[in-house]
C-alpha cells in the first residue's frame, strides 16, 4: 500500500526533493556530479528513474528509514537512474543522486 506523504517538489515533475511519510520517515536527495553522470540516459522514454522519483517512491513505501533505503536500492538495481533533470525538454543535463533517510 502507498503511505501518506508530505513532499517538497518542483511543479514540473512527479518526484520530490525532500519529504516525510506518515510513519515519520524523512528523506532528501542531492545532485551528485560525477564523471559517470555522462553515462546516464537523458531520454525519458528509454527508462530509468529520476533521483526525485526514487525518493518519492521510497517514502511512499518505506515504513522505516532502512526500508526506504532498501526500496531505493531495489528500484535502482531494477530500473536504473536516468532522465532529464530540467523542465526544458531541450536541456539534456543529468546527474546522479545521493540520498539521506532518517526515522
TIRO-2110 file (N, C-alpha, C; in Angstrom, 1 decimal):
// TIRO-2110
0.8, -1.2, 0.0, N, 1, A
0.0, 0.0, 0.0, CA, 1, A
0.9, 1.3, 0.0, C, 1, A
0.3, 2.3, -0.5, N, 2, A
1.0, 3.6, -0.6, CA, 2, A
0.8, 4.4, 0.7, C, 2, A
1.9, 4.8, 1.3, N, 3, A
1.9, 5.6, 2.6, CA, 3, A
1.6, 7.0, 2.2, C, 3, A
1.0, 7.7, 3.2, N, 4, A
0.7, 9.1, 3.0, CA, 4, A
2.0, 9.9, 3.2, C, 4, A
2.2, 10.9, 2.3, N, 5, A
3.5, 11.7, 2.3, CA, 5, A
3.2, 13.2, 2.2, C, 5, A
4.1, 14.0, 2.7, N, 6, A
4.2, 15.4, 2.5, CA, 6, A
5.5, 15.6, 1.8, C, 6, A
5.4, 16.3, 0.6, N, 7, A
6.5, 16.4, -0.3, CA, 7, A
6.8, 17.9, -0.6, C, 7, A
8.1, 18.1, -0.9, N, 8, A
8.5, 19.4, -1.5, CA, 8, A
9.1, 19.0, -2.8, C, 8, A
8.4, 19.5, -3.9, N, 9, A
8.8, 19.1, -5.2, CA, 9, A
8.6, 20.3, -6.2, C, 9, A
9.5, 20.2, -7.3, N, 10, A
9.3, 21.2, -8.4, CA, 10, A
7.9, 20.9, -9.1, C, 10, A
7.3, 21.9, -9.6, N, 11, A
6.0, 21.7, -10.2, CA, 11, A
6.0, 20.9, -11.5, C, 11, A
7.2, 20.8, -12.1, N, 12, A
7.2, 20.1, -13.4, CA, 12, A
7.4, 18.6, -13.4, C, 12, A
7.6, 18.0, -12.2, N, 13, A
7.8, 16.6, -12.1, CA, 13, A
7.1, 15.9, -11.0, C, 13, A
7.0, 14.6, -11.0, N, 14, A
6.3, 13.8, -10.1, CA, 14, A
7.0, 13.6, -8.8, C, 14, A
8.3, 13.4, -8.8, N, 15, A
9.1, 13.1, -7.6, CA, 15, A
9.2, 14.3, -6.7, C, 15, A
10.2, 14.2, -5.8, N, 16, A
10.3, 15.2, -4.8, CA, 16, A
11.8, 15.4, -4.4, C, 16, A
12.1, 16.6, -3.9, N, 17, A
13.5, 16.9, -3.4, CA, 17, A
13.6, 16.5, -1.9, C, 17, A
12.5, 16.5, -1.2, N, 18, A
12.6, 16.1, 0.2, CA, 18, A
11.1, 15.8, 0.7, C, 18, A
11.0, 15.1, 1.7, N, 19, A
9.6, 14.8, 2.2, CA, 19, A
9.6, 13.9, 3.5, C, 19, A
8.4, 13.6, 3.9, N, 20, A
8.2, 12.8, 5.1, CA, 20, A
7.0, 12.0, 4.9, C, 20, A
6.9, 10.8, 5.5, N, 21, A
5.7, 10.0, 5.4, CA, 21, A
5.0, 9.8, 6.7, C, 21, A
3.9, 9.1, 6.7, N, 22, A
3.0, 9.0, 7.9, CA, 22, A
3.7, 8.2, 9.0, C, 22, A
4.8, 7.5, 8.8, N, 23, A
5.5, 6.8, 9.8, CA, 23, A
6.7, 7.6, 10.4, C, 23, A
6.8, 8.8, 10.0, N, 24, A
7.9, 9.7, 10.5, CA, 24, A
9.2, 9.5, 9.8, C, 24, A
9.2, 8.8, 8.6, N, 25, A
10.4, 8.6, 7.9, CA, 25, A
10.6, 9.9, 7.0, C, 25, A
11.8, 10.5, 7.1, N, 26, A
12.0, 11.7, 6.3, CA, 26, A
13.2, 11.3, 5.3, C, 26, A
13.2, 12.0, 4.2, N, 27, A
14.2, 11.7, 3.2, CA, 27, A
14.5, 12.9, 2.3, C, 27, A
15.7, 13.0, 1.8, N, 28, A
16.0, 14.0, 0.9, CA, 28, A
17.1, 13.5, -0.1, C, 28, A
17.2, 14.2, -1.2, N, 29, A
18.3, 13.8, -2.2, CA, 29, A
19.0, 15.1, -2.6, C, 29, A
20.2, 14.8, -3.1, N, 30, A
21.1, 15.9, -3.6, CA, 30, A
21.8, 15.5, -4.8, C, 30, A
21.9, 16.4, -5.8, N, 31, A
22.6, 16.1, -7.0, CA, 31, A
24.0, 15.8, -6.7, C, 31, A
24.6, 14.8, -7.4, N, 32, A
26.0, 14.5, -7.2, CA, 32, A
26.5, 14.4, -8.7, C, 32, A
27.4, 15.4, -9.0, N, 33, A
28.0, 15.4, -10.3, CA, 33, A
29.2, 14.5, -10.3, C, 33, A
29.2, 13.6, -11.1, N, 34, A
30.4, 12.6, -11.2, CA, 34, A
30.8, 12.5, -12.7, C, 34, A
31.9, 11.9, -12.9, N, 35, A
32.3, 11.6, -14.3, CA, 35, A
31.3, 10.6, -14.9, C, 35, A
30.7, 9.8, -14.1, N, 36, A
29.8, 8.7, -14.6, CA, 36, A
28.5, 9.3, -15.0, C, 36, A
28.1, 10.5, -14.6, N, 37, A
26.8, 11.0, -14.9, CA, 37, A
26.6, 11.2, -16.4, C, 37, A
27.7, 11.3, -17.2, N, 38, A
27.5, 11.3, -18.6, CA, 38, A
27.0, 10.0, -19.2, C, 38, A
27.1, 9.0, -18.4, N, 39, A
26.6, 7.7, -18.9, CA, 39, A
25.1, 7.5, -18.7, C, 39, A
24.5, 8.4, -17.9, N, 40, A
23.1, 8.3, -17.7, CA, 40, A
22.3, 8.7, -18.9, C, 40, A
21.2, 8.0, -19.2, N, 41, A
20.4, 8.2, -20.4, CA, 41, A
19.4, 9.4, -20.1, C, 41, A
19.5, 10.4, -20.9, N, 42, A
18.6, 11.6, -20.8, CA, 42, A
17.3, 11.4, -21.5, C, 42, A
17.1, 10.3, -22.2, N, 43, A
15.9, 10.0, -22.9, CA, 43, A
14.9, 9.3, -21.9, C, 43, A
13.9, 10.1, -21.5, N, 44, A
12.9, 9.6, -20.6, CA, 44, A
12.3, 8.3, -21.0, C, 44, A
12.0, 8.2, -22.3, N, 45, A
11.3, 7.0, -22.9, CA, 45, A
12.2, 5.8, -22.8, C, 45, A
13.5, 6.0, -22.6, N, 46, A
14.5, 4.9, -22.6, CA, 46, A
14.5, 4.2, -21.2, C, 46, A
13.9, 4.8, -20.3, N, 47, A
13.8, 4.1, -18.9, CA, 47, A
14.7, 4.8, -17.9, C, 47, A
14.7, 4.3, -16.8, N, 48, A
15.5, 4.9, -15.7, CA, 48, A
14.6, 5.9, -14.9, C, 48, A
14.9, 6.0, -13.7, N, 49, A
14.1, 6.9, -12.8, CA, 49, A
14.9, 8.1, -12.4, C, 49, A
14.3, 9.3, -12.3, N, 50, A
15.0, 10.4, -11.7, CA, 50, A
15.2, 10.2, -10.3, C, 50, A
16.3, 10.8, -9.7, N, 51, A
16.5, 10.7, -8.3, CA, 51, A
15.3, 11.1, -7.5, C, 51, A
14.6, 12.2, -7.9, N, 52, A
13.5, 12.7, -7.2, CA, 52, A
12.3, 11.7, -7.2, C, 52, A
12.2, 10.9, -8.3, N, 53, A
11.2, 9.9, -8.4, CA, 53, A
11.5, 8.7, -7.4, C, 53, A
12.8, 8.4, -7.4, N, 54, A
13.2, 7.3, -6.5, CA, 54, A
12.9, 7.7, -5.0, C, 54, A
13.2, 9.0, -4.7, N, 55, A
12.9, 9.4, -3.3, CA, 55, A
11.4, 9.3, -3.0, C, 55, A
10.6, 9.8, -3.9, N, 56, A
9.1, 9.8, -3.6, CA, 56, A
8.7, 8.3, -3.4, C, 56, A
9.1, 7.4, -4.3, N, 57, A
8.7, 6.0, -4.2, CA, 57, A
9.2, 5.4, -2.9, C, 57, A
10.4, 5.7, -2.5, N, 58, A
10.9, 5.2, -1.2, CA, 58, A
10.1, 5.7, 0.0, C, 58, A
9.7, 7.0, 0.0, N, 59, A
8.9, 7.5, 1.1, CA, 59, A
7.5, 6.9, 1.1, C, 59, A
7.0, 6.7, -0.1, N, 60, A
5.6, 6.1, -0.2, CA, 60, A
5.6, 4.6, 0.2, C, 60, A
6.7, 3.9, 0.2, N, 61, A
6.7, 2.5, 0.5, CA, 61, A
7.5, 2.1, 1.8, C, 61, A
8.3, 3.0, 2.3, N, 62, A
9.2, 2.6, 3.4, CA, 62, A
8.6, 3.0, 4.8, C, 62, A
8.3, 1.9, 5.6, N, 63, A
7.8, 2.2, 7.0, CA, 63, A
8.9, 2.6, 7.9, C, 63, A
10.2, 2.4, 7.6, N, 64, A
11.3, 2.8, 8.4, CA, 64, A
12.4, 3.4, 7.4, C, 64, A
13.3, 4.1, 8.0, N, 65, A
14.4, 4.6, 7.1, CA, 65, A
15.1, 3.5, 6.4, C, 65, A
15.4, 2.4, 7.1, N, 66, A
16.0, 1.2, 6.4, CA, 66, A
15.2, 0.7, 5.3, C, 66, A
13.9, 0.5, 5.5, N, 67, A
13.0, 0.1, 4.4, CA, 67, A
13.0, 1.1, 3.2, C, 67, A
13.0, 2.4, 3.5, N, 68, A
13.1, 3.4, 2.4, CA, 68, A
14.4, 3.2, 1.6, C, 68, A
15.5, 3.0, 2.3, N, 69, A
16.8, 2.8, 1.7, CA, 69, A
16.7, 1.6, 0.8, C, 69, A
16.2, 0.5, 1.3, N, 70, A
16.1, -0.7, 0.6, CA, 70, A
15.2, -0.6, -0.7, C, 70, A
14.1, 0.1, -0.6, N, 71, A
13.2, 0.4, -1.7, CA, 71, A
14.0, 1.1, -2.8, C, 71, A
14.8, 2.2, -2.4, N, 72, A
15.6, 3.0, -3.3, CA, 72, A
16.6, 2.1, -4.0, C, 72, A
17.3, 1.3, -3.2, N, 73, A
18.3, 0.4, -3.8, CA, 73, A
17.7, -0.6, -4.8, C, 73, A
16.5, -1.2, -4.4, N, 74, A
15.9, -2.2, -5.3, CA, 74, A
15.4, -1.5, -6.6, C, 74, A
14.9, -0.3, -6.5, N, 75, A
14.5, 0.4, -7.7, CA, 75, A
15.7, 0.8, -8.6, C, 75, A
16.7, 1.2, -8.0, N, 76, A
17.9, 1.5, -8.8, CA, 76, A
18.5, 0.3, -9.5, C, 76, A
18.5, -0.9, -8.8, N, 77, A
19.0, -2.1, -9.4, CA, 77, A
18.1, -2.6, -10.5, C, 77, A
16.8, -2.4, -10.4, N, 78, A
15.8, -2.9, -11.3, CA, 78, A
15.7, -1.9, -12.5, C, 78, A
15.6, -0.6, -12.3, N, 79, A
15.3, 0.3, -13.4, CA, 79, A
16.4, 1.2, -13.7, C, 79, A
17.4, 1.4, -12.9, N, 80, A
18.5, 2.3, -13.1, CA, 80, A
18.0, 3.8, -12.9, C, 80, A
19.0, 4.7, -13.1, N, 81, A
18.7, 6.1, -12.9, CA, 81, A
18.9, 6.8, -14.3, C, 81, A
18.1, 7.7, -14.6, N, 82, A
18.2, 8.4, -15.9, CA, 82, A
17.1, 9.5, -16.0, C, 82, A
17.0, 10.1, -17.2, N, 83, A
16.1, 11.1, -17.4, CA, 83, A
16.6, 12.5, -17.3, C, 83, A
15.9, 13.4, -17.9, N, 84, A
16.3, 14.8, -17.9, CA, 84, A
16.1, 15.4, -16.5, C, 84, A
17.0, 16.2, -16.1, N, 85, A
16.9, 16.9, -14.8, CA, 85, A
16.6, 18.4, -14.9, C, 85, A
15.8, 18.7, -15.9, N, 86, A
15.4, 20.0, -16.2, CA, 86, A
14.0, 20.1, -16.8, C, 86, A
13.3, 21.1, -16.6, N, 87, A
12.0, 21.3, -17.2, CA, 87, A
12.0, 21.5, -18.7, C, 87, A
13.1, 22.0, -19.1, N, 88, A
13.3, 22.3, -20.6, CA, 88, A
13.6, 21.0, -21.3, C, 88, A
12.7, 20.7, -22.3, N, 89, A
12.9, 19.4, -23.0, CA, 89, A
14.1, 19.4, -23.9, C, 89, A
14.7, 20.6, -24.1, N, 90, A
15.9, 20.6, -25.0, CA, 90, A
17.2, 20.6, -24.1, C, 90, A
17.1, 20.6, -22.8, N, 91, A
18.2, 20.5, -21.9, CA, 91, A
18.5, 19.1, -21.5, C, 91, A
19.6, 18.6, -21.9, N, 92, A
20.0, 17.2, -21.6, CA, 92, A
20.8, 17.0, -20.4, C, 92, A
20.8, 18.0, -19.5, N, 93, A
21.6, 18.0, -18.2, CA, 93, A
21.1, 16.8, -17.4, C, 93, A
22.0, 16.1, -16.8, N, 94, A
21.6, 15.0, -15.9, CA, 94, A
22.7, 14.8, -14.9, C, 94, A
22.4, 14.1, -13.8, N, 95, A
23.3, 13.9, -12.7, CA, 95, A
22.8, 12.7, -11.9, C, 95, A
23.7, 12.2, -11.1, N, 96, A
23.3, 11.1, -10.1, CA, 96, A
22.9, 11.8, -8.8, C, 96, A
22.4, 11.0, -7.9, N, 97, A
21.8, 11.5, -6.7, CA, 97, A
22.4, 10.8, -5.5, C, 97, A
22.6, 11.5, -4.4, N, 98, A
22.8, 10.9, -3.1, CA, 98, A
21.5, 11.1, -2.3, C, 98, A
21.3, 10.1, -1.4, N, 99, A
20.0, 10.1, -0.6, CA, 99, A
20.3, 10.0, 0.9, C, 99, A
19.4, 10.6, 1.6, N, 100, A
19.5, 10.5, 3.1, CA, 100, A
18.1, 10.2, 3.6, C, 100, A
18.0, 9.2, 4.5, N, 101, A
16.8, 8.8, 5.1, CA, 101, A
17.0, 8.7, 6.6, C, 101, A
16.0, 9.1, 7.4, N, 102, A
16.1, 9.1, 8.8, CA, 102, A
14.7, 8.8, 9.4, C, 102, A
14.6, 8.2, 10.6, N, 103, A
13.3, 8.0, 11.2, CA, 103, A
13.5, 8.2, 12.7, C, 103, A
END
